[in-house]
Amino acid sequence: MTKALLAFSLAFICLFAQSCEKEPAEEPAPERLAYADIPVEVLEDKIHGGLLGQIFGNLNGLAHEFKYINEPGNVEEYTPGLPEGARTDDDTDLEWVYIIEMQTSGEIFIPYRRISEIWKTHINRRIWCANAYSRQLMELGIDPPLTGRIALNPWSVFNISGQFICESFGLIAPGMPRTAAGIGLHYTHVTIDGEPAQTTQLFTSMIATAFIESDLEKILDAGLAAVDPKSEIHSLVTQVRTWCRENPDWRLTRQLVKQKYSRYGGEAARDGNAYELNTSSTIAALLYGGGDFAETLRIAFNFGWDADNNAATAATIIGVIKGRRWMDDQGWVVKDIYRNETRDQMPEDETITGFGDRLIEVAKKVILEHGGQEISLNGKKAFRIRIEEPANVEPLPVPLDRLEQLKAQLVGEIEKGLSGSEKNRAGAAYLALCLGEAERLRTERLSEWEQALEALNGYPELLKMIFDAPEFSGEKISARAAAEGLKKP
């Protein structure tokens, strides 16, 4: 950002209190509402900056993904750049699919049945872990958010899909951390639940707050306020902040993170692709980076584990603070291309700027739908944004797997599905295995149960995932499948 624009931004991002008429029950009348006036060009610059930051972290970070496990990396210098342009990757392209649907449909909260249709049309390759498992459940006719429930998806209890598919939802809710968290949860619940859902609230709230606050400690405070205080994420963020204050050398903090949160020797997916090590790395990169964009990414790369995802999330926050014009002034080489290599029946002529413009269009809709308005500020177009205090939108479910709730919700569907179509029978068999209903159905409805198991055999990709699921979280479903005679293809 140029000095002139920075001065303009600081002069006109104005926070003030305004009395209001009596609000609905969830917002008591005595509350005084805070607003921020942000010139349109500043808002757009920050959204473009956040997106480019995310893409830098993702694509420049791929060279470091899963390269540094037991020991940190040794990246000494880093200059951001995209001389060949950007390309689709799961850290940005699932959000791209959602944003285009929001833009074209006018719906911020896309109905879950429609989300299943979107995945079947556009998201069929280059997905892994919780995402790949959810995609196979959709083939059975199981829709979100069931596809992300812990009892049904063995990856969802720990996978970092809660954080690396959330950044865009912070970008479209500037200054509104609760709104950002609510939108983010709607989409990340497609694949995760429990603690990973707390990471969604953590990072969307931090990104939303970065539009009106540049102090990283205050941004972290906002993120922490958005997390269930009983969650592991809350204690983890608190612990990492303490380590960063106590240890000037990031390598020592990295060692402490590994000692405390590496539970399977660092090699298993439960470590490399889980929230503990990667959320810790993202927070540490922000704190040791100290607001320096390139240094934040360099630290994120060196912390390792799922480095590109961590760098992308951290860089989104710094990108919002700095803005796209500031990035352009650094002389970094960026070709304005967002090349579609992964998503079926999606635009083939997208650019980074075009993706950012889509985010801006959706963000303006979110602002207006949540109490904001378009205004004129010193003769320039601006938005008056209703600022929200960060808060925990969704506490941890108790119990985490929501098992009894799911049984109450789904047993009737299972019973009905046993006498339905081939797909319905397969879906009923899968749900019954997950919910512990197999023995009862074998006793009460043997013929239909055996037909349902045979129908489930017609989904070899899902069967393979069942037997390949992480041992500690997938052992129940794989054992139950084996007990019923099912085998890995």
C-alpha positions as CSV (number, residue, x, y, z in Angstrom):
1,M,0.0,0.0,0.0
2,T,1.4,3.5,-0.9
3,K,1.9,5.9,1.9
4,A,-0.9,8.0,0.6
5,L,-3.4,5.2,0.6
6,L,-2.2,4.1,4.1
7,A,-2.8,7.5,5.4
8,F,-6.2,7.6,3.6
9,S,-7.0,4.2,5.1
10,L,-6.1,5.2,8.7
11,A,-7.9,8.5,8.4
12,F,-11.2,6.9,7.3
13,I,-11.5,3.6,9.1
14,C,-13.5,5.2,11.8
15,L,-15.0,3.3,14.7
16,F,-17.8,4.9,16.6
17,A,-20.8,4.0,18.8
18,Q,-24.3,4.6,17.7
19,S,-27.5,4.2,19.6
20,C,-30.2,2.0,18.0
21,E,-33.8,1.2,18.1
22,K,-34.9,-1.8,20.1
23,E,-33.3,-4.9,18.5
24,P,-34.6,-8.5,18.4
25,A,-34.4,-10.6,21.5
26,E,-30.8,-11.8,20.8
27,E,-29.6,-8.2,20.9
28,P,-30.9,-6.4,24.0
29,A,-32.0,-2.7,23.6
30,P,-29.2,-1.3,25.8
31,E,-26.5,-2.5,23.5
32,R,-24.7,0.3,21.6
33,L,-23.7,-0.7,18.2
34,A,-20.2,-0.1,16.8
35,Y,-19.6,0.8,13.2
36,A,-16.6,1.2,10.9
37,D,-16.6,3.5,7.9
38,I,-14.3,2.0,5.3
39,P,-13.8,3.5,1.8
40,V,-14.7,1.1,-0.9
41,E,-11.2,1.2,-2.4
42,V,-9.6,0.3,1.0
43,L,-12.1,-2.6,1.5
44,E,-11.4,-3.9,-2.0
45,D,-7.6,-3.5,-1.5
46,K,-7.7,-5.5,1.7
47,I,-9.8,-8.3,0.2
48,H,-7.5,-8.6,-2.8
49,G,-4.5,-8.5,-0.4
50,G,-5.9,-11.3,1.7
51,L,-6.6,-13.5,-1.3
52,L,-3.1,-12.9,-2.8
53,G,-1.6,-13.6,0.6
54,Q,-3.5,-16.9,0.8
55,I,-2.3,-17.9,-2.7
56,F,1.3,-17.0,-1.9
57,G,1.3,-19.1,1.2
58,N,-0.4,-22.0,-0.5
59,L,1.6,-22.3,-3.7
60,N,4.9,-21.0,-2.5
61,G,4.5,-23.3,0.5
62,L,3.9,-26.5,-1.5
63,A,7.6,-27.1,-1.8
64,H,7.7,-27.4,2.0
65,E,4.6,-29.5,2.6
66,F,5.3,-32.5,4.9
67,K,9.0,-32.0,4.3
68,Y,9.9,-31.0,7.9
69,I,8.5,-33.4,10.5
70,N,10.9,-34.4,13.2
71,E,13.2,-31.4,12.5
72,P,12.3,-27.9,11.3
73,G,13.1,-26.5,7.9
74,N,16.1,-24.3,7.1
75,V,14.6,-21.8,4.7
76,E,16.9,-18.7,5.2
77,E,15.5,-16.4,2.5
78,Y,12.1,-16.1,0.9
79,T,10.7,-13.7,-1.7
80,P,7.0,-14.1,-2.6
81,G,6.4,-14.7,-6.3
82,L,4.0,-16.2,-8.8
83,P,5.9,-15.7,-12.2
84,E,3.7,-18.4,-13.9
85,G,0.6,-17.2,-12.2
86,A,-1.5,-19.2,-9.7
87,R,-3.3,-22.5,-10.1
88,T,-6.1,-24.2,-8.3
89,D,-5.2,-26.3,-5.2
90,D,-7.4,-27.5,-2.4
91,D,-6.3,-24.7,-0.1
92,T,-8.2,-22.2,-2.3
93,D,-10.2,-24.0,-5.0
94,L,-13.0,-25.4,-2.8
95,E,-13.7,-21.9,-1.5
96,W,-13.6,-20.7,-5.1
97,V,-16.3,-23.2,-6.0
98,Y,-18.4,-22.0,-3.1
99,I,-17.8,-18.3,-3.7
100,I,-18.9,-18.6,-7.4
101,E,-22.1,-20.4,-6.3
102,M,-22.8,-17.6,-3.7
103,Q,-22.2,-15.0,-6.4
104,T,-24.5,-16.6,-9.0
105,S,-27.2,-17.8,-6.6
106,G,-27.3,-14.8,-4.3
107,E,-27.3,-17.2,-1.3
108,I,-24.6,-16.8,1.4
109,F,-25.7,-20.1,3.1
110,I,-26.0,-22.5,0.2
111,P,-28.4,-25.3,1.2
112,Y,-26.7,-28.5,2.1
113,R,-28.5,-30.6,-0.6
114,R,-27.2,-28.1,-3.1
115,I,-23.7,-28.4,-1.7
116,S,-23.8,-32.1,-2.4
117,E,-24.8,-31.4,-6.0
118,I,-22.0,-28.9,-6.3
119,W,-19.4,-31.4,-5.0
120,K,-20.6,-34.1,-7.4
121,T,-20.4,-31.7,-10.3
122,H,-17.2,-29.9,-9.5
123,I,-15.1,-31.6,-6.8
124,N,-14.1,-35.0,-7.9
125,R,-10.3,-35.1,-7.7
126,R,-7.3,-33.7,-5.9
127,I,-9.0,-34.0,-2.5
128,W,-7.8,-36.0,0.4
129,C,-8.6,-37.2,4.0
130,A,-11.8,-35.7,5.4
131,N,-12.7,-34.1,2.0
132,A,-12.3,-37.3,0.1
133,Y,-14.2,-39.3,2.6
134,S,-17.1,-36.8,2.6
135,R,-17.2,-36.9,-1.2
136,Q,-17.7,-40.7,-1.1
137,L,-20.5,-40.4,1.5
138,M,-22.3,-38.0,-0.9
139,E,-22.3,-40.9,-3.4
140,L,-24.5,-42.8,-0.9
141,G,-26.9,-39.9,-0.7
142,I,-25.6,-38.7,2.6
143,D,-25.7,-34.9,2.6
144,P,-23.7,-32.4,4.7
145,P,-23.4,-31.7,7.6
146,L,-23.7,-35.5,8.2
147,T,-20.7,-36.0,5.9
148,G,-18.6,-34.2,8.4
149,R,-19.9,-35.8,11.6
150,I,-17.3,-37.6,13.7
151,A,-19.4,-40.8,14.0
152,L,-19.7,-41.0,10.2
153,N,-16.4,-39.6,9.0
154,P,-13.3,-40.9,10.8
155,W,-11.1,-38.0,9.6
156,S,-13.4,-35.3,10.8
157,V,-12.3,-35.4,14.4
158,F,-8.9,-34.0,13.7
159,N,-8.4,-33.0,10.0
160,I,-7.3,-29.4,9.3
161,S,-10.1,-28.9,6.7
162,G,-11.6,-26.7,9.4
163,Q,-8.9,-24.2,8.8
164,F,-7.6,-24.5,5.3
165,I,-11.0,-24.2,3.8
166,C,-12.1,-21.2,5.9
167,E,-10.1,-18.1,4.8
168,S,-12.5,-16.8,2.2
169,F,-15.3,-16.7,4.7
170,G,-13.3,-14.3,6.8
171,L,-12.6,-12.2,3.7
172,I,-16.3,-11.8,2.9
173,A,-17.3,-10.7,6.4
174,P,-15.0,-7.7,7.1
175,G,-15.2,-6.5,10.7
176,M,-17.8,-9.1,11.5
177,P,-16.1,-12.1,13.2
178,R,-19.3,-13.8,14.4
179,T,-20.8,-13.6,11.0
180,A,-17.5,-14.9,9.5
181,A,-17.5,-17.8,11.9
182,G,-21.1,-18.7,11.2
183,I,-20.5,-18.7,7.5
184,G,-17.3,-20.6,7.8
185,L,-18.9,-23.3,10.0
186,H,-21.7,-23.8,7.5
187,Y,-19.1,-24.8,4.9
188,T,-16.4,-26.5,7.0
189,H,-19.0,-28.8,8.6
190,V,-19.2,-30.5,5.2
191,T,-16.1,-32.3,6.3
192,I,-15.2,-31.7,10.0
193,D,-16.7,-31.3,13.5
194,G,-15.5,-30.9,17.1
195,E,-12.1,-29.3,17.6
196,P,-11.5,-28.6,13.9
197,A,-14.7,-26.5,14.0
198,Q,-13.1,-24.4,16.7
199,T,-10.2,-23.7,14.3
200,T,-12.8,-22.4,11.7
201,Q,-14.1,-19.9,14.3
202,L,-10.5,-19.0,15.4
203,F,-9.2,-18.1,11.9
204,T,-12.3,-16.7,10.3
205,S,-12.6,-14.3,13.3
206,M,-9.0,-13.3,13.0
207,I,-9.3,-12.6,9.3
208,A,-12.5,-10.6,9.8
209,T,-10.9,-8.6,12.6
210,A,-7.8,-7.8,10.5
211,F,-9.9,-5.4,8.4
212,I,-10.2,-3.0,11.3
213,E,-7.2,-3.9,13.6
214,S,-3.6,-4.3,12.6
215,D,-2.2,-5.2,16.1
216,L,-1.6,-9.0,15.9
217,E,-2.0,-9.5,19.6
218,K,-5.5,-7.9,19.4
219,I,-6.3,-10.0,16.4
220,L,-5.3,-13.1,18.3
221,D,-7.4,-12.0,21.2
222,A,-10.4,-11.8,18.9
223,G,-9.6,-15.3,17.6
224,L,-9.4,-16.7,21.1
225,A,-12.7,-15.0,22.0
226,A,-14.3,-16.9,19.2
227,V,-13.2,-20.3,20.5
228,D,-14.9,-22.5,23.1
229,P,-12.9,-21.9,26.3
230,K,-13.3,-25.6,27.1
231,S,-11.7,-26.7,23.8
232,E,-8.2,-27.9,23.3
233,I,-7.8,-25.2,20.6
234,H,-8.3,-22.5,23.3
235,S,-5.6,-24.0,25.6
236,L,-3.3,-24.7,22.6
237,V,-3.4,-21.1,21.3
238,T,-2.9,-19.8,24.9
239,Q,0.1,-22.1,25.3
240,V,1.7,-21.2,22.0
241,R,1.4,-17.5,22.7
242,T,3.2,-18.0,26.0
243,W,6.0,-20.0,24.4
244,C,6.5,-17.3,21.7
245,R,6.8,-14.6,24.4
246,E,9.3,-16.7,26.4
247,N,11.5,-17.9,23.5
248,P,13.0,-15.4,21.1
249,D,14.2,-18.3,19.0
250,W,11.3,-19.8,17.0
251,R,13.2,-23.2,16.9
252,L,12.7,-23.7,20.6
253,T,9.0,-23.0,20.4
254,R,8.8,-25.5,17.5
255,Q,10.5,-28.1,19.6
256,L,8.0,-27.5,22.4
257,V,5.1,-27.7,20.0
258,K,6.4,-31.0,18.7
259,Q,7.0,-32.5,22.2
260,K,3.5,-31.6,23.4
261,Y,1.3,-32.1,20.3
262,S,3.1,-34.8,18.2
263,R,1.2,-37.9,19.4
264,Y,2.2,-40.5,16.8
265,G,5.8,-39.9,16.2
266,G,5.1,-37.2,13.7
267,E,4.7,-39.6,10.8
268,A,1.1,-40.6,11.0
269,A,-1.6,-38.6,9.3
270,R,-3.0,-37.9,12.8
271,D,0.0,-35.6,13.3
272,G,0.9,-34.2,9.9
273,N,-2.7,-33.5,8.8
274,A,-4.2,-32.7,12.2
275,Y,-5.1,-29.4,14.0
276,E,-2.8,-29.5,16.9
277,L,0.6,-29.2,15.2
278,N,-0.7,-27.1,12.3
279,T,-2.8,-24.6,14.3
280,S,0.2,-24.2,16.6
281,S,2.5,-23.5,13.6
282,T,0.1,-20.9,12.2
283,I,-0.1,-19.0,15.4
284,A,3.7,-19.1,15.9
285,A,4.3,-17.9,12.3
286,L,2.2,-14.9,12.9
287,L,3.8,-14.0,16.2
288,Y,7.4,-14.6,15.1
289,G,6.7,-12.9,11.8
290,G,5.7,-9.8,13.6
291,G,3.6,-8.4,10.8
292,D,6.4,-8.8,8.2
293,F,4.7,-10.6,5.3
294,A,7.7,-12.6,3.9
295,E,9.1,-13.4,7.3
296,T,5.7,-14.8,8.4
297,L,5.7,-17.2,5.5
298,R,9.3,-18.1,6.0
299,I,8.6,-19.1,9.6
300,A,5.5,-21.0,8.5
301,F,7.5,-22.9,5.9
302,N,10.2,-23.8,8.5
303,F,7.7,-25.0,11.2
304,G,6.8,-27.7,8.7
305,W,4.1,-30.3,8.9
306,D,1.3,-29.2,6.5
307,A,3.3,-26.0,5.8
308,D,1.5,-24.7,2.8
309,N,-1.9,-24.6,4.6
310,N,-0.4,-22.9,7.6
311,A,1.4,-20.3,5.5
312,A,-1.8,-19.6,3.5
313,T,-3.9,-19.0,6.6
314,A,-1.3,-16.7,8.3
315,A,-0.6,-14.9,5.0
316,T,-4.3,-14.2,4.5
317,I,-4.3,-12.2,7.8
318,I,-1.2,-10.3,7.0
319,G,-2.4,-9.8,3.5
320,V,-5.6,-8.1,4.7
321,I,-3.5,-5.8,7.0
322,K,-1.1,-4.8,4.2
323,G,-3.4,-4.8,1.2
324,R,-2.8,-5.6,-2.4
325,R,-1.4,-2.3,-3.4
326,W,1.3,-2.6,-0.8
327,M,2.1,-6.1,-2.2
328,D,2.3,-4.7,-5.7
329,D,4.7,-2.0,-4.5
330,Q,7.2,-4.7,-3.3
331,G,8.1,-5.6,-6.9
332,W,7.1,-9.3,-6.5
333,V,6.5,-10.9,-9.8
334,V,2.9,-12.0,-10.1
335,K,1.2,-13.1,-13.3
336,D,-2.5,-12.5,-13.1
337,I,-3.7,-16.0,-13.8
338,Y,-5.7,-18.5,-11.6
339,R,-5.4,-21.6,-13.8
340,N,-8.1,-24.3,-13.3
341,E,-6.3,-27.7,-13.1
342,T,-8.6,-29.4,-10.6
343,R,-12.3,-28.5,-10.6
344,D,-14.6,-29.9,-13.2
345,Q,-16.9,-27.6,-15.2
346,M,-15.5,-24.5,-13.6
347,P,-14.2,-21.4,-15.4
348,E,-11.0,-21.9,-17.4
349,D,-10.2,-18.2,-17.8
350,E,-10.1,-17.2,-14.1
351,T,-7.6,-14.6,-12.8
352,I,-6.4,-13.8,-9.3
353,T,-8.0,-10.4,-9.8
354,G,-11.2,-12.0,-11.0
355,F,-11.3,-14.4,-8.0
356,G,-10.8,-11.4,-5.7
357,D,-13.6,-9.4,-7.4
358,R,-15.9,-12.3,-6.8
359,L,-15.1,-12.1,-3.1
360,I,-15.7,-8.4,-3.1
361,E,-19.1,-8.8,-4.6
362,V,-20.1,-11.4,-2.0
363,A,-18.6,-9.3,0.8
364,K,-20.7,-6.3,-0.1
365,K,-23.8,-8.4,0.0
366,V,-22.8,-9.8,3.5
367,I,-22.1,-6.3,4.7
368,L,-25.6,-5.0,3.7
369,E,-27.4,-8.1,5.0
370,H,-25.8,-7.6,8.4
371,G,-26.7,-4.1,9.2
372,G,-24.2,-2.2,7.0
373,Q,-24.9,0.4,4.4
374,E,-23.3,2.2,1.5
375,I,-22.4,5.8,2.3
376,S,-20.4,8.7,0.9
377,L,-17.3,9.6,2.8
378,N,-15.6,12.9,1.8
379,G,-17.1,12.5,-1.6
380,K,-15.9,8.9,-2.0
381,K,-17.9,5.7,-1.9
382,A,-17.6,3.8,1.4
383,F,-19.3,1.1,3.4
384,R,-20.5,1.6,7.0
385,I,-20.0,-1.8,8.5
386,R,-21.7,-3.0,11.6
387,I,-18.8,-4.2,13.7
388,E,-19.3,-7.3,15.8
389,E,-17.5,-8.4,19.0
390,P,-16.0,-11.8,18.5
391,A,-17.7,-14.6,20.4
392,N,-17.9,-18.4,20.3
393,V,-20.7,-19.2,17.8
394,E,-20.6,-22.9,18.3
395,P,-19.3,-24.6,21.4
396,L,-17.8,-28.1,21.3
397,P,-20.6,-30.7,21.0
398,V,-21.0,-33.1,24.0
399,P,-20.2,-35.8,23.3
400,L,-18.0,-35.0,20.3
401,D,-19.4,-37.7,18.1
402,R,-23.1,-36.6,18.7
403,L,-23.9,-40.3,18.7
404,E,-27.3,-40.4,20.5
405,Q,-28.4,-37.3,18.5
406,L,-27.5,-39.0,15.2
407,K,-29.3,-42.2,16.3
408,A,-32.5,-40.3,17.1
409,Q,-32.2,-38.5,13.7
410,L,-31.2,-41.4,11.5
411,V,-32.6,-44.7,12.7
412,G,-35.9,-44.1,11.0
413,E,-34.0,-43.3,7.8
414,I,-32.0,-46.5,8.1
415,E,-35.2,-48.6,8.5
416,K,-36.7,-46.9,5.5
417,G,-33.6,-47.2,3.4
418,L,-33.3,-50.9,3.8
419,S,-36.3,-51.4,1.5
420,G,-35.4,-48.6,-0.9
421,S,-33.2,-48.3,-4.0
422,E,-29.8,-49.8,-4.3
423,K,-28.2,-46.5,-3.2
424,N,-30.6,-46.1,-0.3
425,R,-29.8,-49.7,0.9
426,A,-26.1,-49.0,0.7
427,G,-26.5,-45.7,2.6
428,A,-28.6,-47.5,5.2
429,A,-26.0,-50.2,5.6
430,Y,-23.2,-47.6,6.1
431,L,-25.1,-45.6,8.6
432,A,-26.1,-48.7,10.6
433,L,-22.5,-49.8,10.8
434,C,-21.4,-46.3,12.1
435,L,-24.2,-46.1,14.6
436,G,-23.9,-49.6,16.0
437,E,-27.2,-50.8,14.6
438,A,-25.9,-53.7,12.5
439,E,-26.4,-56.5,15.0
440,R,-30.0,-55.5,15.6
441,L,-30.8,-55.3,11.9
442,R,-29.2,-58.7,11.3
443,T,-31.5,-60.1,13.9
444,E,-34.7,-58.3,13.0
445,R,-34.4,-58.0,9.2
446,L,-31.8,-60.5,8.0
447,S,-32.7,-60.6,4.3
448,E,-32.9,-56.9,3.8
449,W,-29.7,-56.4,5.9
450,E,-27.8,-58.8,3.7
451,Q,-29.1,-57.0,0.5
452,A,-28.0,-53.7,2.0
453,L,-24.5,-55.0,2.7
454,E,-24.3,-56.3,-0.9
455,A,-25.4,-52.9,-2.1
456,L,-22.6,-51.3,0.0
457,N,-20.1,-53.6,-1.8
458,G,-21.0,-51.6,-4.9
459,Y,-19.0,-48.6,-3.6
460,P,-15.4,-49.8,-3.6
461,E,-13.9,-46.4,-3.2
462,L,-15.7,-45.9,0.1
463,L,-14.9,-49.4,1.2
464,K,-11.3,-48.8,0.6
465,M,-11.5,-45.6,2.7
466,I,-13.2,-47.5,5.5
467,F,-10.4,-49.9,5.8
468,D,-7.7,-47.3,5.3
469,A,-9.2,-44.9,7.8
470,P,-6.9,-43.6,10.7
471,E,-6.6,-46.4,13.2
472,F,-7.4,-44.5,16.3
473,S,-10.6,-42.9,14.9
474,G,-11.6,-45.4,12.2
475,E,-11.2,-48.7,14.1
476,K,-14.9,-49.0,15.0
477,I,-16.2,-48.6,11.5
478,S,-13.6,-50.9,10.0
479,A,-14.0,-53.5,12.7
480,R,-17.8,-53.5,12.2
481,A,-17.5,-53.7,8.5
482,A,-15.2,-56.7,8.7
483,A,-17.5,-58.4,11.2
484,E,-20.3,-58.1,8.6
485,G,-18.1,-59.8,6.0
486,L,-17.1,-56.7,4.1
487,K,-13.6,-56.6,2.7
488,K,-11.2,-54.0,1.4
489,P,-11.3,-54.0,-2.4
